[in-house]
Amino acid sequence: MDKKNVAQKWLTQAQASPQAWHFCWALLRPDKVPEIQFFGASTLHAKISSHWSDLPPGQLDSLRSQLITQIGQFASGPKLVLTRLCVALASLVLHVLAETWPTAVPDLLCAFQTGESVTEADGQARCLALLELLAVLPEELQSSRIPASRRSQLRSALAVDWSSVCSLLQQLLQRPDAPCPVRERVLRCVSSWLTLDIALKDSEGLLESCLALLKESELFDTAVETIVSIISQPDCQRFADSLLKVVPQVLGLQEQLKKAVQDGDMETLDIMIYMTLLEQVDHWQGFQALVSMIMSCTGTPGHYPVDETSSSLTLTFWYTLQDDITSLDAERQTLYLQIYRPVYFQLVDVLLQKACFPRDEDYAAWSADDKEQFKTYRVDISDTLMYVYELLGPELLRSLYDKLGTLLTDTTHPSSWQDIEALLFGFQSIAETVDVSYSDVIPGLIGLIPLITANNVQLAETIMFTIGSLAEWLADHSLMLASVLPVVLHGLSNADLSVACVSALKRICRECRHDLHLHANDIMAVSQAVLVKDIHKSPQCMWIMQALGFLLSALPSDEILGKLLSLVTPHIQQLEKLANEPPSSANKLPIVHILGLLSDLFSTFDLNKQSERSEVMRPVQTQPHHNNPVVVVLQQAFPLIQTILSKWLNEPEVVEAVCAVFEKSLKTLLHDFAPLVTQLCELIGQMFSAYPQASALDLTRQLVHIFGCEKDLFSPIIALLELITNITMSIFQRKSDLYLSDRLDIKAAIGGQSPRSLAEHFAEVLFSASCNCPSMLSVWLREALLPPGFPSSHLTTEYKEHFCQQILREQVSKRRMKDIVKEFALLSRGLQGTEYAANY
């Protein structure tokens, strides 16, 4: 590998040398192996693209003719060498097109079309070589490091020649005897030249020819890509007349589309998606026919992804169409809403049908992967329904409610649970993100939910998610809680409904906590029962505790402590039992779990939280609650926590769980936590002295943040900071030889060869220093950057001073600081403007 690196370095230097203009031709001789020929072609490109000023005077014509000759000689391959030579010639054209060779494209078309061909195969090879050259020309313009003004000038110069290039490409596409490789290369040329912002009106004939190629299976994929490129140009809608000419051809694809849907081959769909033109009021019927074709694809029969996989491809279209409608001026928007509102109501019906679960026996036979894909597909449908609501408004909810009411009350036509679930899914999709507080159908929906017999897990889950999505509405209509809360509490004992049911309970307790006093005993009793029975997995148990934290903190103050103790006492007793056992892997997880339950309970137990719906807001609490129930519990549990730490101090998971109990309590209680500060500082000091861990530092930071200005608590906090600082410094002292090594050049980090992933961290350090100690940073920076050539010979003295000024000025944006550090790092390594820099 060392020898390879040396060789690579030598070859790179050779490419950059003046002699490369000469030896590259020797490397292209027919007797050389392809690898050497490729290096010769790459050398030519490197010289032309990066060392153009080195070209000896008077050599331009010779270089140009030699390149054309070499491309002709390599027309039959190897392909890699041919492409590289074409890229080299394309680079040459870009250098001289505007000034000394304005007729470059016509001249090249002539040179390759008039050359002598001994055989038909030679003729085809020369044709393919010309097409390769034409394809890479715009691509080289896109990828070259050219100033924006120069790039724009060259783009315009090339676009002038599009008519002659287009004429050649169209001739080749229309020739019945043109081989498939030639026509495929033509299509690639078209896509490449379209990057020059070619107007659609200048490509009409090509568009028609490409559409004709859709009937040829071997060219189908490439033709679709090219057609989409043509009709998705930014100014496409300015040339609606051009598109109107091909609408009949696209509509003629209907039978082919049906077959494609049956075969699961959906590329044809892309074309129709881009063919919808809203501005053409006079021709909307034709375009609505296209919309109907796409609707049929959205509603492809069968269940995704077992029976079909194509319907998902159409969902983006409906977003695009809706955006186009809503971006029109008021008059045209009114017109198109009349046309398309019925279409979007039909779309909702189609989407809900596609979201339906299959029959129970069929679903049971699905693989886990199929079920996961179907779940993701339903999320996509949900997002689409939410977006469609922006267009259809409350009338959509009314439509869903009427259909659900009919299903639940019409005894003459028994409904399937799948149909009921799909309608609830529609409601939930909208209510999840849209404010439905003004809807007049939500009370009716709440009234219908208890009528549903949820004898299926999927249906029961959707009921729970729907109730959860209406939690904010329930906060404003608390009388309706009595209808849905029993449904949630009943489902809480079902492990299969764990995520949906616990989520609904948490959302109700968070949003409606000030109206749950009458229901508090029921919620507490059911929640405690399921926690004792271990029905739910650990994350859902944490959610239940968060829900109870919301609930308890909103109860009358004389009830809180008693209910809190009744909730936590069984868990603390279990924790005490575990703490008295010898440490083992078997009891570590239960200890961490119980500590986690306490953490999550205290994280939402906020007595200072004001009622957001109260008309008369309570004054902000400025004085601590002297008898905060959480403080009482923590004071009682403190000896137990000390016992646990004494046995588990070398287990980071346990220490982190203990720290989390106090940290989450601190964040919620704020100054109410004051009675525990002295004890906690002593405990952190003991932990850190015995076994320094990051979680203890995070907890200390939180303490300082909240109580750093409390003079009564200065003494324990200062003592803790001194202890932590001394212990941390002693760690460095013990390893001083490592950090004071002469060969460890810490100053060169940013400008040296550090991994680029560290640049963000360097920037954060500099940002913090700039904000907090700018005067010291000014001295440090200039002292560090004073030596000439440090940290890199690429940096001038002026630039280093500019860098210092940028760093010292930036005290607002971390992102901007990261950009400054990135630029410095790239310049230090001489990489600015390279491909590496683009990916940095």
N, C-alpha and C positions, 0 to 999 in steps of 0.2 A: 504493500500500500504506500509505503514511503517513496519507493521508486516511481510509482504511478503518479503521486502528487508532484514529484520533481519534474517528471515528463510533461504533465499537464501544464505546469507553470512555464516550462521552456516553450511548449507549443503556443501558449497564449502570447508569450513575448514575441515569438516568431511571427505570429499573425499581425502583430502591431508594428513590425519592422518595415522599413521602406522596401527591403528586398522581396517582401511578400507579393508586391505587384508583379513580380517576375516568376517566382518559383511556383505560384499557384497553378500556372498553366501546365507545368511539368507534371504536377500531381494529378491532372485531369486526363493524362494520356490513356489511351485504350488498354495499355498493358498493365495498368495499376488496378489493384483490387478495389471494390466499391467503397470500403472504409476510407482508403486514401483519397479516392476521387471525391468523396463527400467532404473530407477535410479541405481539399482544394477549393471546392465550391463555397464552403463556409468561410474560408479565408477571403475569397473574393467579396462575399457579402459583408464581412467584417470591415474590410478595407473601404468599400464604397460607402457603407452606412456610417462608420465611425472615424475614418481617416481620409475623408474625401480631399482635404486640403493637401495631402501628401502626394496626390496624383501628379506625376511628372508633366510639365507643360507640353501641350501638343499631343497628348496621348488619348484624349477623349474619344476621337473617332475610331482609333484602333481598338480601344477597350470595348466600345459599343459593338463593333463588327465581330470581334472575337467572341463576345458573349452570345450574340445571335447565332454564330456558327456552332458554338459548343452546345447550345440548347437544341439545335437541329441534330447534332450528333448523338445527344443523349435522349432524343425524342422517344426512342424505344426502351429506355431505361438505363440504369436502375432509377426507379421513380424518386427515391430520396434525393439522388444527385440532381435529377431534372428539376424537382421542386426548388432545391436550394439555388440552382442557377437562375431560375425564373425570379426568385425573390431578389437575387443580386441585381438582375436587370431592372426589376421594378424599382429598386432603390436608386439605381442610376437615373431612371426616368424622372423620379421625384426631385433629384438634384437639379436637373437641367430643363425640365418641362416648361417652366414659366419663362425662362430667360433665353436659352439657346436652342431648345428643341421643342417648339410648340406643337409640331406635327408628329410627335412621338407615337401616339396611338395609331393614327392612320398608316404611318410608315411601317410599324410593326405588323399591322394587319396585312399590308401589301407584301412584306418580306416573307411571311410564313405561308401566304396563300399562293405565291408565285414561284416558290422554290421547286426544283425538279424532284419528282418522286419516281423511283425505279419501279416500285410495286404499289398495289392498292394498300397493302399493310403499311408501307412507308408513308403514304398519303394520310392514312388515318392517324398514324403516330404523330405526324407534324401538326395535324388538326388538334389532337389532344394536347400537344405541347403549347400551341397557341392559346388554347382554352385555359390551360394551367397558368400561363403568364397573365392572361386577362383576369383570372380569378384572384391571383395574389396581389395584383396592383393596388386595388382599394384596401386590401388587408394590410399591406405594407404601410400604406398611408395611415391607417388606424393605429398600428403598433409602433411606428417610428417616433422617436423623441424629437418632435418638431414644434416650434413655437405656434401658439394658437392662430396667430394672424397668417403665418405661412401655411399652416394646415388648411385654413379656410380658402386661401388663394389657390392651393393645389386641388382642393375638392371641386372648386368652381371650374378650374381648367379641365379636369377629367370629365366633369359632367357635360361639358360642351361636346365631347366625343361620344356621348351615350348613343346618339342616333345611329352612328356608323356601327358601333358595337352591337346595338340592339338589332339592327338589320341583319348582321351576320348570325347572331344567335337565333333569330326567328327563322332564317333560312334553314339552319341546321335542324331545328325542331320540326319543321314542316316537311323535311325530306323523308319520304317513306322508306328510303334505303339507309338512313343514318343509323349506324350501330348504337346499341343501348349505352355503352360506355361514353360515347360522344354526347348523346342527349343528356345523360346524367351529369356530365361535366358542364354542359350548357346551363343546366338548372343551378349548379353551384355558382357559376359566373353571375347569373341573374341576382341571386341572393347577395353576392359580394358587392356588386355595383349599386344595389339598392341602399347600401350604407352611405352613399353619396347624396342621399335625399333626392333621388330621381322622382319627378312628378308622375303620378299615376297615369295622367293623360298621355305621357310619353312611353307607356308600357302596355297600352291596351291590347295590341296584337299578341304580345308575349303572354298576357294573362289568359287570353282565349286559347292559345296554344297549350299552355300549362293545364288548363281545365280539360282539354281533349286528352291529355296524357293520363288522366285519372283512370281511364279504362284499361291501361296497361299495368298489370300487377307488379312487374319488376321495377317500374318507375313511380309507382303510386306514392310511397312515403316521401321521396324527394320532391315530387310534384306538389304534394300537400304543403310541405315546408316552404316551398318557393311561393306558392299562391298566397299563403298566410303572410309571408314577408311583403308581398306586393300590396295586398289590400289592408295591411295594418300600418302603412306608412303614416307619419304624423299628420300630413295634410290630405289624407285620403278623402275626407268628407268634402273637400273643396271641389272634388272632381266626381260628383255623384253621377253625372251623365255617363262617365266611363264605367262605373259599376253597374248602372242600370242595363247596360248592353249585355252583361254576362249573367244577370239574374235568371233568365230562362235556362241557361246552362246549369246553374246551380240547382234550380228547382228540378231539373231533369235528373239530378242525382238521388231523388227520393227512393227509387227502387234499390239503387246501390247502397243507400244508407240503411234501408231495412235489412238488407243482407248483411251489411257490416255489423249491425246491432246483433243480429242472430249469431254471427261468427265472433262477436266480442272484439271487433276491429274498428276502432272509433276515430281514426285520423280524419275521415271525411267531415266529421262534426266541426273540426276547427274552422273549416272554410265558411260554413254557414254562420258560425258565431261572429265572424268578422264582417259578414255581409249585411248586417242590420244597419240601415241608414235612417235615422230619425228625421233628418232635415227634409226628406223628400215627401212632403205631405201629399202631393198629387199621386204618389206611387206607393202609398203605405200598404195597399192590399197585397202587392207583390212581396213586400218585406214581411208582412204578417204571415204570409205563407211559409216563409223561412222560419219565423218564430214558432209556428205550429209544428214544423218538422223537428225543431229542437225540443219542444214540449213532449213530442212523442219519444224522443231519446231520454228525457228526464224520467218519463213514466215507463221505461222499458219493463216489460212483464218479468215477474220473478223477484226473488229476494237477493239483495246484494249481501255478500259477494259470492254466494253459492250458485245462484242461477245466472247472474250477470254481473259485470264489473264496469259497465260503461256509463251508467246514469250519473255517477259522481263527476264525470268530466264536464257535465253541462252546468253545474251549479254556478260557476264563475260567470257564465253568460248572463244569468239573471241579475247579478250584481251590476254588471256593466250596463245592461239595458236600463236598469232603474237609475243608475247614475246619469246616463245620457238624458233620460226624461226629466229628471229633477234639475239638470243644469240648463235647460232651455229657458227662454224668456217666458214671461207669464202667459202670454197669449197662446204660444205653441204648446206650453206645458199643459194648459187646460185642454187643448185639443187631444194631445196624446194620452192624457189621463183618461179621457172618455174612451179612447180606443183600447188602452192597455190595462185599466183596472180590472175588467172582467177576465183578462188573460192571467193576471196575477192572483185573482181569487181561484181560478182553475189551477194555477201552480200550487197554491196551498193545499188543495185537495189531493193533487198528485203527490206532493212531498209527504203528506201524512199517510197516504197509502203506502209509499215506499218505506216509511218509518215503521210500519206495522211489523210486529214480531210474527214469525211463521207459526204454524200449528205446533202444539207442545211436543208431539212425537217427532216432528221434523227438526225442531230446535235442539232437542236432546241428542240428535245424531250429528249435529254440527261439531266441528273440531274447535278447540280453544282458540286457535288462530282466526277461524271464521267468525267466532263470536266477538273477538276483539276488533276485527275489521268492521263488523256491523255496528259495534258501539261507536267507533270513530266516525263512521258514515252518518249515524244519527246525530252526532255532535255537529257535523257539517250541515245537516238539514236544520238543526236547531239554530245555528248561526244565520242560515238563509232566512228562516221564518222571522227571526228577530229583525233582520234587515228589511224584509218585505213589509213588516208592520209600519215602518217609516212611511211607506207609500200608501198603505190601505187604512191605517189608523184604527180607531175604536170599532169601526164596522167589522173588522176582522175578528175581534174578540166576541162581538155579538153573534157572528156567524158560527164560531166554534161552540159558543154556549148553546145556541139553538140546536145544533146537531147533537151535542152531548145530552141535552134535555130530552130530545126525541129518543135517543138510544136507551136512556134509563127509564123512560116512562111508557114507551110504546110496547105493550104486552103482546100485541099481535105479531110483531116481528122480533123475536129474540135476538139480542145482539151478542157478538163475541167479545171476550175480554180484550182481544187485540184492538178492536175498533175503539173501545172506550179508552184504552191506554194511549192510543195514538192521539186522540183529541186532548187528553190531559197533558200529553207531551207537548202539544202545540201551545196550550196555555202556559205551561211552565217555561217553555223556550222564550216566550215573550215577556212574562212577568219577571223572569230572572234578571233582566237588564233594563227593562222599560218601566217608567213610572205609570202604574195602572191605577193610581189613586182616584182618578176622575172617572173611571169606568163604572157604568151602572150595572154591569153583569157579574161583578165579583161577589156581591152578596148571594146571588143566585147560585154561583159556582160553589161557594162555601156550603150552601144548603144542600147541594147535590152530593157532595163528597161522602157524607154518612150513608147515602143510599147505595153506594157502590159495594158490591160483595167482592172483597179483595181476596179471592181464593187462589191467586197466582202471584209468585214472587215479583215478576216484572211489573205487573199492575200495581201491587202494593208499594213497590219502590217509587214508581212514578207518582203515586198519590202523596207519598212523603215528600218527595222533591217539590211537588206542586205546592203543598202546604208551606214548606220552607221558603219558597220563592215569594209567598204572599205575606211573610212575617211583618214587613214594614206596613203593609196595608192593615194587617190585624192590629198593629200598634195604634192606629187611628180609629179602629172599629173594635174595641176590646170586648164588646158584648158577643162577638162572633167566636171568641176563643173557646167558649164552652162547646161549640159544635165540632171543632177540629182537634183540640188538645187530647180528648180521650182516644181519638184515633191514633195519635202519635204515641201516647203512653202505652196503649195496647200493643203496638208494634215493637216497643222497646225490648220486649222479652224474646223477640225472634232474631236469632243470630243471622239469619239470611238477609234481614233488612238493616243490618247494623249501620252501614255508612249512611244510608238515606234517612233512617229514623233518627239517629243521633244528631245528624246534621240539622234536621228540621227542629229538633228540640233545642239545640244550641242557638239557632237563629231566632226562635221564638223567645227564648229567655233573654237574649241580647236586646232584641227590638222591643219586646213587650214587658220587660221586667217590672215596670212600675204598675202594671195592671194584673199581676199574677198572684197577688196576696191570697185571694180565695182559692187558688189552685196550688199554692205552695206545698201543702202537706201531701197532696197526691203526687206531685212531681218528685218531692223528696223521697217518699216511700218507694215508688217504683224505681227511681234511680239507684237508691241504696240497695234495693233487692237485686238488681241486675249486676251491680258492682260486686256484691258478695258472691254471687253465683258464677262469676267469671264468664258471662255470656259473650262479652265483646272483647276484641283484640285490644292491645295496649293503646294504639292511637285513638280509638273510639272511646276508651275509658277516660283518656285525657280530655276529649271533647265534652264528655258528660260532666267532668269536674269544672270545666270552664263554664258550662251552662249553669251549674249550681252556684258558681261564684257570682255570675250576673244576677241570679235569682235572689240569693241571700243578701247581697249588698243593697237591694232595693226594698227589703222588708222593714217593717217598723223596728226602730232601734232596740226596743225591749225584747224582741224575739230573736234577734240575730245570733247572739252568743250561744244561746241554748241550742238552736238548730245547727249552728256550725260545729259545736262540740259533739252533737249526736252524729254528725256526718263523719268527722275526722277520727273520733275515738276508736272505732273498730280498726282503722288503718294504722293508727299509732300503736295500738296494742299488738297488732301483727308485726309491726316494725320492731317493737320492743322484744318480742319473742325471737325474731331473726337476729337482732343485735346480740342477744345472749348466746347464740350458737357460734361454734368455731367458724371462721371464714371459710367459704368453699364456693366453687363455681355454681353449685346448686342454689345457694341462697343469695348470691350477688344480684342476679336478675330481679328477684322479688323486691330486694331493698331498693334498687334503682327505680323499679316500677312504682313503688309506694311514694318515694320521694318525688317522682315525676307527677303523681296524682296531686300531691300537696302543692307543688310548684304551679300546676295549671289552675288549681282552685284559687290560689292567692293571686294569680296573674289577672284575674277578672273581678276580684273582690275589691271594688272601689267605692268607698263611702263618699268620696268627694265628687263622684260623677253626677252631674246635674241631669235632671229630666229634660230631654230635648223637646218634649212635646208639651211641657208645662207652660201655661200662659204667663204665669208670674215666676220668673226664674229665681231659684234660691241664691243668696249671695255666695260668692266663691269662698271656700273654706281657707282662711289664712292661718288659723290656729289649729294645732294638731288635736285629733280626738284622743283624749288621755286614756281612754279605755277601749282602743280599737280592738275588736275581737281577734283579728289576725295576730296582733302583738301578744294578746293573752295566750293564744294557742302556741305561738313560737316560744314564748317564755317558758311555758310548761314543757315543751318538747326539747328545749335547749340541752339539758343534761343527756337526753337520749341521743341527740345528734352528736354530742361530744364523744359519747361511748362508741358510736358507729365509726366516727373518724379515727378514734384511737386504734381500731382494729383494721380499718380499710384504707389507711392513709396512703398506701403505695398503689392503690387501684384508682387510676384517673377517672374511670366511669363513675365510681361512687363519689369521689371528691367533686366532680363536675355536677352530679345530681344534687349534692348538699349545697353547693354554691348557687345552683339555679333556684333552690327554694328561697334563699335570701335575696338573690338578685331580682327575681320576679316580684317578690313582696315589696322590695325597695321601690321598684318602678311604679308600682300601683299605690303604695301607701305614702310615698314621698316623706314628708316631715312627720307623719304619724309613726314612722319607724324609729324615731329618736330614742325611745327607751331601750332599744336593743343595740345601739351603736357601740357602746363601750364593750359589751360582751362580745359582739361580733368582731370588733377590731382585735381583741385578745385571741379569739378563735382563729382568725385569718393569720395572725402572727405565728401561732403555734403550727398551723398547717404549713405555712411557707418556710418556716425554720426547719421543719422535719423533711419536707418534700416539696420544693418549689414547683408550682404548676400554674399554667396560664389562666385557668379558671379563677384562681385566687386573685390574680392581677386584675382580671375583668371586674370581679366583685369589688375590689378596692377602688377601681376607677369610678364605679357607680356610687360608692360611698362618698368619695371626694366631690363628685359632681353635685350631689344633693346636699351634703352637709359641710362643704368646704368653707362656707361663710358663717357657720354657726359657732360663735365664740365659746359657748359652753362645752362644745365637743371638740375643740381644737386639740386638747391634750391627747386623747386616745388616737385621733386620726394622725396627728403629727408623729406620734410614737410608732404607729404602724408604717407610715411612709418611710421613716428613718430605718426601721428594721428591714423592710423590703428592699430599699435602696442598698443598704449595706450588704445584705445577702446576695443581691444581684451582682454588685461590684466584686464581691469575694469570689464569685464564680469566674469572672474574668481574670481576677488576680491569680487564681489557681492555674489558669491557662495562659498566663501573661506571655510566655515564650512564643506561643502560637500567634497571638495578636500583635506582638512587637517584632515579628520576624522582618529582617531587612528585605526579604524577597516578597513580602506581602504588601503590594502597592494598592492600598485602599483608595487613594486619591484618583487612580485611573479607572475607576469602575465604569462610568458612563461612556467615556471616550475610548475605552479599551475593547476587549473582545468578550465582554460579558454577554450571556444569552439575552436576546431581545425581550424575553418575557420578564426580565427584571427592570426594564425601563420604567414601567408604571410605578414600581416601588421607589425607585430613585426619585421620580417626579414627586411622589407624595412626601418624601422626606424634605426635599427642597421647598415644596409648597408650605409645609408646616413651619420650616425655619424662616421662610420669607414673611409669613404672617406673624410669627411670635418673637423672632429676634433678628430683624433685618439688618441692624447695624453690625452685629457680629458676623452674619452671613456675608455681608459685603467684604469684610476683612478676609474671611476664610476663602471666599471664591477667588478674589484677586491674588491672594498669596499662593493658592494652589495652581492657578493658571499662569503665574508669572514666568516660569522657565520657558525659553524658546523651544518650540517643537513639542511641547507637552499639552495635552496628552497625545497629539498627533501632528505630524508635519503638514497635514492638509488644512490646519486652522491658522489663519493669520492673527496677528495681534489685535487688529481692528475687530475681527469677528469675535474674538474671545471677550473683548470689552463689551461688544454689542450683546453677547450672551449673558454677561453679568448684569447688564442693565435690564434685559428682559426678565431674568429670574427675580431681580429685586423689585421690579414693578408689578409682577403678577401676584396679587393677593386676593383675587376674586374667584378665578376659574381653575379648578384642578385639570379640567380637560385641556385648557390652553397651556398649562404648565407641562402636561404630557407631550403636547405638540412641540414645545420648545426643546424639551429633552430629546425627543425623537429626532428632530432636525440636527441637533448637536451631535448625537450619536452617529447619524448617517454621514454627516460631513467629516467627522473624525476618521471614519473608515473609508472615505472616498466613494461612498455608495449612493449619494443623492442622485436621483433621476434614473436609477437602474431598476430592473425588474424586481430585485430584492427589496428595494425601497418601496415599491408599489405594494408589496405584500407585508411590509414591516408592521 
